[in-house]
Amino acid sequence: MNRKKKINETLKKRMKKANAKLHKSNKPRYISKAERAKLEAEGIARSASS
């Protein structure tokens, strides 16, 4: 019984990992505070030059 249970657990674990790879998250990519500040500074510089 224990051997069967262990085999089934490992197979379930593999399937779970495979399914997780197929379904990507819809979350937007994280942008650090420093990166946001740099992008904002670039945007201000562009609007000032236009």
ModelCIF file with pLDDT and N, C-alpha, C, O atoms, coordinates in Angstrom:
data_MODEL
#
_entry.id   MODEL 
#
_entity.id                         1 
_entity.type                       polymer 
_entity.pdbx_number_of_molecules   1 
#
_entity_poly.entity_id                      1 
_entity_poly.type                           'polypeptide(L)' 
_entity_poly.nstd_linkage                   no 
_entity_poly.nstd_monomer                   no 
_entity_poly.pdbx_seq_one_letter_code       MNRKKKINETLKKRMKKANAKLHKSNKPRYISKAERAKLEAEGIARSASS 
_entity_poly.pdbx_seq_one_letter_code_can   MNRKKKINETLKKRMKKANAKLHKSNKPRYISKAERAKLEAEGIARSASS 
_entity_poly.pdbx_strand_id                 A 
#
loop_
_entity_poly_seq.entity_id 
_entity_poly_seq.num 
_entity_poly_seq.mon_id 
_entity_poly_seq.hetero 
1 1  MET n 
1 2  ASN n 
1 3  ARG n 
1 4  LYS n 
1 5  LYS n 
1 6  LYS n 
1 7  ILE n 
1 8  ASN n 
1 9  GLU n 
1 10 THR n 
1 11 LEU n 
1 12 LYS n 
1 13 LYS n 
1 14 ARG n 
1 15 MET n 
1 16 LYS n 
1 17 LYS n 
1 18 ALA n 
1 19 ASN n 
1 20 ALA n 
1 21 LYS n 
1 22 LEU n 
1 23 HIS n 
1 24 LYS n 
1 25 SER n 
1 26 ASN n 
1 27 LYS n 
1 28 PRO n 
1 29 ARG n 
1 30 TYR n 
1 31 ILE n 
1 32 SER n 
1 33 LYS n 
1 34 ALA n 
1 35 GLU n 
1 36 ARG n 
1 37 ALA n 
1 38 LYS n 
1 39 LEU n 
1 40 GLU n 
1 41 ALA n 
1 42 GLU n 
1 43 GLY n 
1 44 ILE n 
1 45 ALA n 
1 46 ARG n 
1 47 SER n 
1 48 ALA n 
1 49 SER n 
1 50 SER n 
#
_struct_asym.id          A 
_struct_asym.entity_id   1 
#
loop_
_ma_qa_metric.id 
_ma_qa_metric.mode 
_ma_qa_metric.name 
_ma_qa_metric.software_group_id 
_ma_qa_metric.type 
1 global pLDDT . pLDDT 
2 local  pLDDT . pLDDT 
#
_ma_qa_metric_global.metric_id      1 
_ma_qa_metric_global.metric_value   91.06 
_ma_qa_metric_global.model_id       1 
_ma_qa_metric_global.ordinal_id     1 
#
loop_
_ma_qa_metric_local.label_asym_id 
_ma_qa_metric_local.label_comp_id 
_ma_qa_metric_local.label_seq_id 
_ma_qa_metric_local.metric_id 
_ma_qa_metric_local.metric_value 
_ma_qa_metric_local.model_id 
_ma_qa_metric_local.ordinal_id 
A MET 1  2 80.00 1 1  
A ASN 2  2 95.00 1 2  
A ARG 3  2 96.00 1 3  
A LYS 4  2 96.00 1 4  
A LYS 5  2 96.00 1 5  
A LYS 6  2 97.00 1 6  
A ILE 7  2 97.00 1 7  
A ASN 8  2 98.00 1 8  
A GLU 9  2 97.00 1 9  
A THR 10 2 97.00 1 10 
A LEU 11 2 98.00 1 11 
A LYS 12 2 98.00 1 12 
A LYS 13 2 97.00 1 13 
A ARG 14 2 97.00 1 14 
A MET 15 2 97.00 1 15 
A LYS 16 2 95.00 1 16 
A LYS 17 2 94.00 1 17 
A ALA 18 2 94.00 1 18 
A ASN 19 2 93.00 1 19 
A ALA 20 2 89.00 1 20 
A LYS 21 2 89.00 1 21 
A LEU 22 2 90.00 1 22 
A HIS 23 2 85.00 1 23 
A LYS 24 2 82.00 1 24 
A SER 25 2 81.00 1 25 
A ASN 26 2 85.00 1 26 
A LYS 27 2 87.00 1 27 
A PRO 28 2 90.00 1 28 
A ARG 29 2 91.00 1 29 
A TYR 30 2 94.00 1 30 
A ILE 31 2 95.00 1 31 
A SER 32 2 97.00 1 32 
A LYS 33 2 96.00 1 33 
A ALA 34 2 96.00 1 34 
A GLU 35 2 96.00 1 35 
A ARG 36 2 95.00 1 36 
A ALA 37 2 95.00 1 37 
A LYS 38 2 95.00 1 38 
A LEU 39 2 93.00 1 39 
A GLU 40 2 93.00 1 40 
A ALA 41 2 92.00 1 41 
A GLU 42 2 91.00 1 42 
A GLY 43 2 89.00 1 43 
A ILE 44 2 87.00 1 44 
A ALA 45 2 85.00 1 45 
A ARG 46 2 84.00 1 46 
A SER 47 2 83.00 1 47 
A ALA 48 2 80.00 1 48 
A SER 49 2 73.00 1 49 
A SER 50 2 63.00 1 50 
#
loop_
_atom_site.group_PDB 
_atom_site.id 
_atom_site.type_symbol 
_atom_site.label_atom_id 
_atom_site.label_alt_id 
_atom_site.label_comp_id 
_atom_site.label_asym_id 
_atom_site.label_entity_id 
_atom_site.label_seq_id 
_atom_site.pdbx_PDB_ins_code 
_atom_site.Cartn_x 
_atom_site.Cartn_y 
_atom_site.Cartn_z 
_atom_site.occupancy 
_atom_site.B_iso_or_equiv 
_atom_site.pdbx_formal_charge 
_atom_site.auth_seq_id 
_atom_site.auth_comp_id 
_atom_site.auth_asym_id 
_atom_site.auth_atom_id 
_atom_site.pdbx_PDB_model_num 
ATOM 1   N N  . MET A 1 1  ? 0.827  -1.201 0.000   1.00 80.00 ? 1  MET A N  1 
ATOM 2   C CA . MET A 1 1  ? 0.000  0.000  0.000   1.00 80.00 ? 1  MET A CA 1 
ATOM 3   C C  . MET A 1 1  ? 0.866  1.258  0.000   1.00 80.00 ? 1  MET A C  1 
ATOM 4   O O  . MET A 1 1  ? 0.600  2.194  -0.755  1.00 80.00 ? 1  MET A O  1 
ATOM 5   N N  . ASN A 1 2  ? 1.885  1.286  0.829   1.00 95.00 ? 2  ASN A N  1 
ATOM 6   C CA . ASN A 1 2  ? 2.726  2.476  0.914   1.00 95.00 ? 2  ASN A CA 1 
ATOM 7   C C  . ASN A 1 2  ? 3.480  2.735  -0.384  1.00 95.00 ? 2  ASN A C  1 
ATOM 8   O O  . ASN A 1 2  ? 3.646  3.884  -0.794  1.00 95.00 ? 2  ASN A O  1 
ATOM 9   N N  . ARG A 1 3  ? 3.937  1.662  -1.030  1.00 96.00 ? 3  ARG A N  1 
ATOM 10  C CA . ARG A 1 3  ? 4.676  1.813  -2.291  1.00 96.00 ? 3  ARG A CA 1 
ATOM 11  C C  . ARG A 1 3  ? 3.773  2.423  -3.355  1.00 96.00 ? 3  ARG A C  1 
ATOM 12  O O  . ARG A 1 3  ? 4.178  3.318  -4.096  1.00 96.00 ? 3  ARG A O  1 
ATOM 13  N N  . LYS A 1 4  ? 2.528  1.916  -3.418  1.00 96.00 ? 4  LYS A N  1 
ATOM 14  C CA . LYS A 1 4  ? 1.551  2.422  -4.378  1.00 96.00 ? 4  LYS A CA 1 
ATOM 15  C C  . LYS A 1 4  ? 1.270  3.904  -4.131  1.00 96.00 ? 4  LYS A C  1 
ATOM 16  O O  . LYS A 1 4  ? 1.206  4.698  -5.069  1.00 96.00 ? 4  LYS A O  1 
ATOM 17  N N  . LYS A 1 5  ? 1.105  4.262  -2.870  1.00 96.00 ? 5  LYS A N  1 
ATOM 18  C CA . LYS A 1 5  ? 0.812  5.639  -2.498  1.00 96.00 ? 5  LYS A CA 1 
ATOM 19  C C  . LYS A 1 5  ? 1.966  6.555  -2.899  1.00 96.00 ? 5  LYS A C  1 
ATOM 20  O O  . LYS A 1 5  ? 1.741  7.642  -3.433  1.00 96.00 ? 5  LYS A O  1 
ATOM 21  N N  . LYS A 1 6  ? 3.187  6.123  -2.646  1.00 97.00 ? 6  LYS A N  1 
ATOM 22  C CA . LYS A 1 6  ? 4.368  6.921  -2.964  1.00 97.00 ? 6  LYS A CA 1 
ATOM 23  C C  . LYS A 1 6  ? 4.476  7.148  -4.474  1.00 97.00 ? 6  LYS A C  1 
ATOM 24  O O  . LYS A 1 6  ? 4.778  8.258  -4.911  1.00 97.00 ? 6  LYS A O  1 
ATOM 25  N N  . ILE A 1 7  ? 4.236  6.115  -5.265  1.00 97.00 ? 7  ILE A N  1 
ATOM 26  C CA . ILE A 1 7  ? 4.293  6.227  -6.723  1.00 97.00 ? 7  ILE A CA 1 
ATOM 27  C C  . ILE A 1 7  ? 3.236  7.216  -7.211  1.00 97.00 ? 7  ILE A C  1 
ATOM 28  O O  . ILE A 1 7  ? 3.518  8.076  -8.046  1.00 97.00 ? 7  ILE A O  1 
ATOM 29  N N  . ASN A 1 8  ? 2.010  7.086  -6.680  1.00 98.00 ? 8  ASN A N  1 
ATOM 30  C CA . ASN A 1 8  ? 0.938  7.993  -7.078  1.00 98.00 ? 8  ASN A CA 1 
ATOM 31  C C  . ASN A 1 8  ? 1.242  9.437  -6.696  1.00 98.00 ? 8  ASN A C  1 
ATOM 32  O O  . ASN A 1 8  ? 0.936  10.356 -7.455  1.00 98.00 ? 8  ASN A O  1 
ATOM 33  N N  . GLU A 1 9  ? 1.840  9.643  -5.525  1.00 97.00 ? 9  GLU A N  1 
ATOM 34  C CA . GLU A 1 9  ? 2.205  10.997 -5.094  1.00 97.00 ? 9  GLU A CA 1 
ATOM 35  C C  . GLU A 1 9  ? 3.215  11.619 -6.043  1.00 97.00 ? 9  GLU A C  1 
ATOM 36  O O  . GLU A 1 9  ? 3.083  12.784 -6.419  1.00 97.00 ? 9  GLU A O  1 
ATOM 37  N N  . THR A 1 10 ? 4.233  10.841 -6.436  1.00 97.00 ? 10 THR A N  1 
ATOM 38  C CA . THR A 1 10 ? 5.262  11.384 -7.332  1.00 97.00 ? 10 THR A CA 1 
ATOM 39  C C  . THR A 1 10 ? 4.678  11.686 -8.710  1.00 97.00 ? 10 THR A C  1 
ATOM 40  O O  . THR A 1 10 ? 5.034  12.689 -9.328  1.00 97.00 ? 10 THR A O  1 
ATOM 41  N N  . LEU A 1 11 ? 3.786  10.826 -9.189  1.00 98.00 ? 11 LEU A N  1 
ATOM 42  C CA . LEU A 1 11 ? 3.155  11.073 -10.484 1.00 98.00 ? 11 LEU A CA 1 
ATOM 43  C C  . LEU A 1 11 ? 2.275  12.322 -10.440 1.00 98.00 ? 11 LEU A C  1 
ATOM 44  O O  . LEU A 1 11 ? 2.272  13.116 -11.380 1.00 98.00 ? 11 LEU A O  1 
ATOM 45  N N  . LYS A 1 12 ? 1.534  12.493 -9.353  1.00 98.00 ? 12 LYS A N  1 
ATOM 46  C CA . LYS A 1 12 ? 0.686  13.673 -9.194  1.00 98.00 ? 12 LYS A CA 1 
ATOM 47  C C  . LYS A 1 12 ? 1.533  14.933 -9.136  1.00 98.00 ? 12 LYS A C  1 
ATOM 48  O O  . LYS A 1 12 ? 1.172  15.965 -9.702  1.00 98.00 ? 12 LYS A O  1 
ATOM 49  N N  . LYS A 1 13 ? 2.666  14.837 -8.444  1.00 97.00 ? 13 LYS A N  1 
ATOM 50  C CA . LYS A 1 13 ? 3.565  15.982 -8.317  1.00 97.00 ? 13 LYS A CA 1 
ATOM 51  C C  . LYS A 1 13 ? 4.098  16.399 -9.684  1.00 97.00 ? 13 LYS A C  1 
ATOM 52  O O  . LYS A 1 13 ? 4.169  17.590 -9.990  1.00 97.00 ? 13 LYS A O  1 
ATOM 53  N N  . ARG A 1 14 ? 4.474  15.414 -10.508 1.00 97.00 ? 14 ARG A N  1 
ATOM 54  C CA . ARG A 1 14 ? 4.977  15.691 -11.861 1.00 97.00 ? 14 ARG A CA 1 
ATOM 55  C C  . ARG A 1 14 ? 3.907  16.349 -12.726 1.00 97.00 ? 14 ARG A C  1 
ATOM 56  O O  . ARG A 1 14 ? 4.181  17.310 -13.445 1.00 97.00 ? 14 ARG A O  1 
ATOM 57  N N  . MET A 1 15 ? 2.677  15.819 -12.650 1.00 97.00 ? 15 MET A N  1 
ATOM 58  C CA . MET A 1 15 ? 1.581  16.380 -13.433 1.00 97.00 ? 15 MET A CA 1 
ATOM 59  C C  . MET A 1 15 ? 1.280  17.813 -13.012 1.00 97.00 ? 15 MET A C  1 
ATOM 60  O O  . MET A 1 15 ? 0.994  18.671 -13.847 1.00 97.00 ? 15 MET A O  1 
ATOM 61  N N  . LYS A 1 16 ? 1.349  18.063 -11.702 1.00 95.00 ? 16 LYS A N  1 
ATOM 62  C CA . LYS A 1 16 ? 1.081  19.400 -11.184 1.00 95.00 ? 16 LYS A CA 1 
ATOM 63  C C  . LYS A 1 16 ? 2.111  20.391 -11.721 1.00 95.00 ? 16 LYS A C  1 
ATOM 64  O O  . LYS A 1 16 ? 1.763  21.509 -12.101 1.00 95.00 ? 16 LYS A O  1 
ATOM 65  N N  . LYS A 1 17 ? 3.384  19.978 -11.752 1.00 94.00 ? 17 LYS A N  1 
ATOM 66  C CA . LYS A 1 17 ? 4.451  20.840 -12.270 1.00 94.00 ? 17 LYS A CA 1 
ATOM 67  C C  . LYS A 1 17 ? 4.259  21.093 -13.765 1.00 94.00 ? 17 LYS A C  1 
ATOM 68  O O  . LYS A 1 17 ? 4.444  22.218 -14.230 1.00 94.00 ? 17 LYS A O  1 
ATOM 69  N N  . ALA A 1 18 ? 3.892  20.067 -14.515 1.00 94.00 ? 18 ALA A N  1 
ATOM 70  C CA . ALA A 1 18 ? 3.685  20.204 -15.959 1.00 94.00 ? 18 ALA A CA 1 
ATOM 71  C C  . ALA A 1 18 ? 2.529  21.158 -16.239 1.00 94.00 ? 18 ALA A C  1 
ATOM 72  O O  . ALA A 1 18 ? 2.622  21.999 -17.133 1.00 94.00 ? 18 ALA A O  1 
ATOM 73  N N  . ASN A 1 19 ? 1.446  21.036 -15.486 1.00 93.00 ? 19 ASN A N  1 
ATOM 74  C CA . ASN A 1 19 ? 0.299  21.920 -15.665 1.00 93.00 ? 19 ASN A CA 1 
ATOM 75  C C  . ASN A 1 19 ? 0.629  23.359 -15.289 1.00 93.00 ? 19 ASN A C  1 
ATOM 76  O O  . ASN A 1 19 ? 0.140  24.300 -15.914 1.00 93.00 ? 19 ASN A O  1 
ATOM 77  N N  . ALA A 1 20 ? 1.453  23.520 -14.273 1.00 89.00 ? 20 ALA A N  1 
ATOM 78  C CA . ALA A 1 20 ? 1.838  24.869 -13.844 1.00 89.00 ? 20 ALA A CA 1 
ATOM 79  C C  . ALA A 1 20 ? 2.648  25.562 -14.932 1.00 89.00 ? 20 ALA A C  1 
ATOM 80  O O  . ALA A 1 20 ? 2.534  26.775 -15.112 1.00 89.00 ? 20 ALA A O  1 
ATOM 81  N N  . LYS A 1 21 ? 3.462  24.807 -15.656 1.00 89.00 ? 21 LYS A N  1 
ATOM 82  C CA . LYS A 1 21 ? 4.259  25.399 -16.731 1.00 89.00 ? 21 LYS A CA 1 
ATOM 83  C C  . LYS A 1 21 ? 3.375  25.837 -17.893 1.00 89.00 ? 21 LYS A C  1 
ATOM 84  O O  . LYS A 1 21 ? 3.682  26.823 -18.563 1.00 89.00 ? 21 LYS A O  1 
ATOM 85  N N  . LEU A 1 22 ? 2.290  25.122 -18.139 1.00 90.00 ? 22 LEU A N  1 
ATOM 86  C CA . LEU A 1 22 ? 1.398  25.437 -19.251 1.00 90.00 ? 22 LEU A CA 1 
ATOM 87  C C  . LEU A 1 22 ? 0.622  26.728 -19.019 1.00 90.00 ? 22 LEU A C  1 
ATOM 88  O O  . LEU A 1 22 ? 0.387  27.494 -19.953 1.00 90.00 ? 22 LEU A O  1 
ATOM 89  N N  . HIS A 1 23 ? 0.227  26.966 -17.775 1.00 85.00 ? 23 HIS A N  1 
ATOM 90  C CA . HIS A 1 23 ? -0.616 28.111 -17.461 1.00 85.00 ? 23 HIS A CA 1 
ATOM 91  C C  . HIS A 1 23 ? 0.226  29.230 -16.869 1.00 85.00 ? 23 HIS A C  1 
ATOM 92  O O  . HIS A 1 23 ? 0.605  29.190 -15.698 1.00 85.00 ? 23 HIS A O  1 
ATOM 93  N N  . LYS A 1 24 ? 0.509  30.218 -17.689 1.00 82.00 ? 24 LYS A N  1 
ATOM 94  C CA . LYS A 1 24 ? 1.300  31.359 -17.227 1.00 82.00 ? 24 LYS A CA 1 
ATOM 95  C C  . LYS A 1 24 ? 0.393  32.336 -16.482 1.00 82.00 ? 24 LYS A C  1 
ATOM 96  O O  . LYS A 1 24 ? -0.818 32.372 -16.702 1.00 82.00 ? 24 LYS A O  1 
ATOM 97  N N  . SER A 1 25 ? 0.986  33.106 -15.619 1.00 81.00 ? 25 SER A N  1 
ATOM 98  C CA . SER A 1 25 ? 0.249  34.070 -14.816 1.00 81.00 ? 25 SER A CA 1 
ATOM 99  C C  . SER A 1 25 ? -0.096 35.304 -15.645 1.00 81.00 ? 25 SER A C  1 
ATOM 100 O O  . SER A 1 25 ? 0.628  35.660 -16.574 1.00 81.00 ? 25 SER A O  1 
ATOM 101 N N  . ASN A 1 26 ? -1.200 35.948 -15.304 1.00 85.00 ? 26 ASN A N  1 
ATOM 102 C CA . ASN A 1 26 ? -1.612 37.166 -15.994 1.00 85.00 ? 26 ASN A CA 1 
ATOM 103 C C  . ASN A 1 26 ? -1.111 38.425 -15.286 1.00 85.00 ? 26 ASN A C  1 
ATOM 104 O O  . ASN A 1 26 ? -1.438 39.544 -15.682 1.00 85.00 ? 26 ASN A O  1 
ATOM 105 N N  . LYS A 1 27 ? -0.319 38.228 -14.237 1.00 87.00 ? 27 LYS A N  1 
ATOM 106 C CA . LYS A 1 27 ? 0.187  39.368 -13.490 1.00 87.00 ? 27 LYS A CA 1 
ATOM 107 C C  . LYS A 1 27 ? 1.161  40.174 -14.337 1.00 87.00 ? 27 LYS A C  1 
ATOM 108 O O  . LYS A 1 27 ? 1.941  39.595 -15.093 1.00 87.00 ? 27 LYS A O  1 
ATOM 109 N N  . PRO A 1 28 ? 1.132  41.500 -14.224 1.00 90.00 ? 28 PRO A N  1 
ATOM 110 C CA . PRO A 1 28 ? 2.117  42.308 -14.956 1.00 90.00 ? 28 PRO A CA 1 
ATOM 111 C C  . PRO A 1 28 ? 3.506  42.127 -14.355 1.00 90.00 ? 28 PRO A C  1 
ATOM 112 O O  . PRO A 1 28 ? 3.642  41.788 -13.179 1.00 90.00 ? 28 PRO A O  1 
ATOM 113 N N  . ARG A 1 29 ? 4.534  42.354 -15.165 1.00 91.00 ? 29 ARG A N  1 
ATOM 114 C CA . ARG A 1 29 ? 5.902  42.191 -14.705 1.00 91.00 ? 29 ARG A CA 1 
ATOM 115 C C  . ARG A 1 29 ? 6.217  43.261 -13.661 1.00 91.00 ? 29 ARG A C  1 
ATOM 116 O O  . ARG A 1 29 ? 5.799  44.410 -13.806 1.00 91.00 ? 29 ARG A O  1 
ATOM 117 N N  . TYR A 1 30 ? 6.950  42.891 -12.610 1.00 94.00 ? 30 TYR A N  1 
ATOM 118 C CA . TYR A 1 30 ? 7.305  43.826 -11.547 1.00 94.00 ? 30 TYR A CA 1 
ATOM 119 C C  . TYR A 1 30 ? 8.318  44.840 -12.054 1.00 94.00 ? 30 TYR A C  1 
ATOM 120 O O  . TYR A 1 30 ? 9.306  44.475 -12.690 1.00 94.00 ? 30 TYR A O  1 
ATOM 121 N N  . ILE A 1 31 ? 8.070  46.120 -11.769 1.00 95.00 ? 31 ILE A N  1 
ATOM 122 C CA . ILE A 1 31 ? 8.996  47.189 -12.123 1.00 95.00 ? 31 ILE A CA 1 
ATOM 123 C C  . ILE A 1 31 ? 9.416  47.864 -10.824 1.00 95.00 ? 31 ILE A C  1 
ATOM 124 O O  . ILE A 1 31 ? 8.577  48.346 -10.062 1.00 95.00 ? 31 ILE A O  1 
ATOM 125 N N  . SER A 1 32 ? 10.716 47.893 -10.582 1.00 97.00 ? 32 SER A N  1 
ATOM 126 C CA . SER A 1 32 ? 11.218 48.435 -9.320  1.00 97.00 ? 32 SER A CA 1 
ATOM 127 C C  . SER A 1 32 ? 10.978 49.935 -9.230  1.00 97.00 ? 32 SER A C  1 
ATOM 128 O O  . SER A 1 32 ? 10.713 50.605 -10.228 1.00 97.00 ? 32 SER A O  1 
ATOM 129 N N  . LYS A 1 33 ? 11.079 50.439 -8.006  1.00 96.00 ? 33 LYS A N  1 
ATOM 130 C CA . LYS A 1 33 ? 10.844 51.852 -7.753  1.00 96.00 ? 33 LYS A CA 1 
ATOM 131 C C  . LYS A 1 33 ? 11.847 52.715 -8.523  1.00 96.00 ? 33 LYS A C  1 
ATOM 132 O O  . LYS A 1 33 ? 11.484 53.753 -9.076  1.00 96.00 ? 33 LYS A O  1 
ATOM 133 N N  . ALA A 1 34 ? 13.100 52.284 -8.553  1.00 96.00 ? 34 ALA A N  1 
ATOM 134 C CA . ALA A 1 34 ? 14.141 53.028 -9.264  1.00 96.00 ? 34 ALA A CA 1 
ATOM 135 C C  . ALA A 1 34 ? 13.849 53.049 -10.763 1.00 96.00 ? 34 ALA A C  1 
ATOM 136 O O  . ALA A 1 34 ? 14.028 54.073 -11.423 1.00 96.00 ? 34 ALA A O  1 
ATOM 137 N N  . GLU A 1 35 ? 13.404 51.922 -11.288 1.00 96.00 ? 35 GLU A N  1 
ATOM 138 C CA . GLU A 1 35 ? 13.077 51.835 -12.720 1.00 96.00 ? 35 GLU A CA 1 
ATOM 139 C C  . GLU A 1 35 ? 11.898 52.749 -13.062 1.00 96.00 ? 35 GLU A C  1 
ATOM 140 O O  . GLU A 1 35 ? 11.905 53.415 -14.097 1.00 96.00 ? 35 GLU A O  1 
ATOM 141 N N  . ARG A 1 36 ? 10.894 52.777 -12.194 1.00 95.00 ? 36 ARG A N  1 
ATOM 142 C CA . ARG A 1 36 ? 9.741  53.661 -12.414 1.00 95.00 ? 36 ARG A CA 1 
ATOM 143 C C  . ARG A 1 36 ? 10.171 55.121 -12.416 1.00 95.00 ? 36 ARG A C  1 
ATOM 144 O O  . ARG A 1 36 ? 9.706  55.908 -13.241 1.00 95.00 ? 36 ARG A O  1 
ATOM 145 N N  . ALA A 1 37 ? 11.059 55.486 -11.493 1.00 95.00 ? 37 ALA A N  1 
ATOM 146 C CA . ALA A 1 37 ? 11.550 56.867 -11.413 1.00 95.00 ? 37 ALA A CA 1 
ATOM 147 C C  . ALA A 1 37 ? 12.312 57.237 -12.685 1.00 95.00 ? 37 ALA A C  1 
ATOM 148 O O  . ALA A 1 37 ? 12.170 58.344 -13.206 1.00 95.00 ? 37 ALA A O  1 
ATOM 149 N N  . LYS A 1 38 ? 13.128 56.290 -13.182 1.00 95.00 ? 38 LYS A N  1 
ATOM 150 C CA . LYS A 1 38 ? 13.901 56.547 -14.395 1.00 95.00 ? 38 LYS A CA 1 
ATOM 151 C C  . LYS A 1 38 ? 12.966 56.735 -15.594 1.00 95.00 ? 38 LYS A C  1 
ATOM 152 O O  . LYS A 1 38 ? 13.167 57.644 -16.400 1.00 95.00 ? 38 LYS A O  1 
ATOM 153 N N  . LEU A 1 39 ? 11.948 55.880 -15.713 1.00 93.00 ? 39 LEU A N  1 
ATOM 154 C CA . LEU A 1 39 ? 10.992 55.996 -16.813 1.00 93.00 ? 39 LEU A CA 1 
ATOM 155 C C  . LEU A 1 39 ? 10.220 57.308 -16.744 1.00 93.00 ? 39 LEU A C  1 
ATOM 156 O O  . LEU A 1 39 ? 9.955  57.941 -17.766 1.00 93.00 ? 39 LEU A O  1 
ATOM 157 N N  . GLU A 1 40 ? 9.866  57.703 -15.532 1.00 93.00 ? 40 GLU A N  1 
ATOM 158 C CA . GLU A 1 40 ? 9.138  58.957 -15.360 1.00 93.00 ? 40 GLU A CA 1 
ATOM 159 C C  . GLU A 1 40 ? 10.023 60.141 -15.749 1.00 93.00 ? 40 GLU A C  1 
ATOM 160 O O  . GLU A 1 40 ? 9.549  61.083 -16.384 1.00 93.00 ? 40 GLU A O  1 
ATOM 161 N N  . ALA A 1 41 ? 11.301 60.102 -15.375 1.00 92.00 ? 41 ALA A N  1 
ATOM 162 C CA . ALA A 1 41 ? 12.233 61.181 -15.724 1.00 92.00 ? 41 ALA A CA 1 
ATOM 163 C C  . ALA A 1 41 ? 12.405 61.270 -17.237 1.00 92.00 ? 41 ALA A C  1 
ATOM 164 O O  . ALA A 1 41 ? 12.475 62.366 -17.793 1.00 92.00 ? 41 ALA A O  1 
ATOM 165 N N  . GLU A 1 42 ? 12.472 60.119 -17.901 1.00 91.00 ? 42 GLU A N  1 
ATOM 166 C CA . GLU A 1 42 ? 12.583 60.100 -19.363 1.00 91.00 ? 42 GLU A CA 1 
ATOM 167 C C  . GLU A 1 42 ? 11.331 60.704 -20.000 1.00 91.00 ? 42 GLU A C  1 
ATOM 168 O O  . GLU A 1 42 ? 11.420 61.449 -20.976 1.00 91.00 ? 42 GLU A O  1 
ATOM 169 N N  . GLY A 1 43 ? 10.184 60.380 -19.449 1.00 89.00 ? 43 GLY A N  1 
ATOM 170 C CA . GLY A 1 43 ? 8.919  60.904 -19.965 1.00 89.00 ? 43 GLY A CA 1 
ATOM 171 C C  . GLY A 1 43 ? 8.852  62.413 -19.815 1.00 89.00 ? 43 GLY A C  1 
ATOM 172 O O  . GLY A 1 43 ? 8.372  63.100 -20.717 1.00 89.00 ? 43 GLY A O  1 
ATOM 173 N N  . ILE A 1 44 ? 9.318  62.935 -18.704 1.00 87.00 ? 44 ILE A N  1 
ATOM 174 C CA . ILE A 1 44 ? 9.310  64.388 -18.469 1.00 87.00 ? 44 ILE A CA 1 
ATOM 175 C C  . ILE A 1 44 ? 10.279 65.063 -19.442 1.00 87.00 ? 44 ILE A C  1 
ATOM 176 O O  . ILE A 1 44 ? 9.973  66.115 -20.003 1.00 87.00 ? 44 ILE A O  1 
ATOM 177 N N  . ALA A 1 45 ? 11.460 64.443 -19.639 1.00 85.00 ? 45 ALA A N  1 
ATOM 178 C CA . ALA A 1 45 ? 12.453 65.014 -20.543 1.00 85.00 ? 45 ALA A CA 1 
ATOM 179 C C  . ALA A 1 45 ? 11.916 65.054 -21.985 1.00 85.00 ? 45 ALA A C  1 
ATOM 180 O O  . ALA A 1 45 ? 12.158 66.019 -22.711 1.00 85.00 ? 45 ALA A O  1 
ATOM 181 N N  . ARG A 1 46 ? 11.198 64.018 -22.391 1.00 84.00 ? 46 ARG A N  1 
ATOM 182 C CA . ARG A 1 46 ? 10.629 63.972 -23.743 1.00 84.00 ? 46 ARG A CA 1 
ATOM 183 C C  . ARG A 1 46 ? 9.561  65.047 -23.921 1.00 84.00 ? 46 ARG A C  1 
ATOM 184 O O  . ARG A 1 46 ? 9.511  65.714 -24.954 1.00 84.00 ? 46 ARG A O  1 
ATOM 185 N N  . SER A 1 47 ? 8.700  65.213 -22.904 1.00 83.00 ? 47 SER A N  1 
ATOM 186 C CA . SER A 1 47 ? 7.620  66.184 -23.035 1.00 83.00 ? 47 SER A CA 1 
ATOM 187 C C  . SER A 1 47 ? 8.163  67.616 -22.993 1.00 83.00 ? 47 SER A C  1 
ATOM 188 O O  . SER A 1 47 ? 7.574  68.518 -23.587 1.00 83.00 ? 47 SER A O  1 
ATOM 189 N N  . ALA A 1 48 ? 9.279  67.826 -22.296 1.00 80.00 ? 48 ALA A N  1 
ATOM 190 C CA . ALA A 1 48 ? 9.882  69.159 -22.248 1.00 80.00 ? 48 ALA A CA 1 
ATOM 191 C C  . ALA A 1 48 ? 10.544 69.520 -23.571 1.00 80.00 ? 48 ALA A C  1 
ATOM 192 O O  . ALA A 1 48 ? 10.535 70.683 -23.974 1.00 80.00 ? 48 ALA A O  1 
ATOM 193 N N  . SER A 1 49 ? 11.117 68.530 -24.246 1.00 73.00 ? 49 SER A N  1 
ATOM 194 C CA . SER A 1 49 ? 11.798 68.785 -25.508 1.00 73.00 ? 49 SER A CA 1 
ATOM 195 C C  . SER A 1 49 ? 10.819 68.928 -26.675 1.00 73.00 ? 49 SER A C  1 
ATOM 196 O O  . SER A 1 49 ? 11.166 69.503 -27.707 1.00 73.00 ? 49 SER A O  1 
ATOM 197 N N  . SER A 1 50 ? 9.604  68.413 -26.518 1.00 63.00 ? 50 SER A N  1 
ATOM 198 C CA . SER A 1 50 ? 8.607  68.488 -27.608 1.00 63.00 ? 50 SER A CA 1 
ATOM 199 C C  . SER A 1 50 ? 7.918  69.809 -27.691 1.00 63.00 ? 50 SER A C  1 
ATOM 200 O O  . SER A 1 50 ? 7.063  70.005 -28.555 1.00 63.00 ? 50 SER A O  1 
#
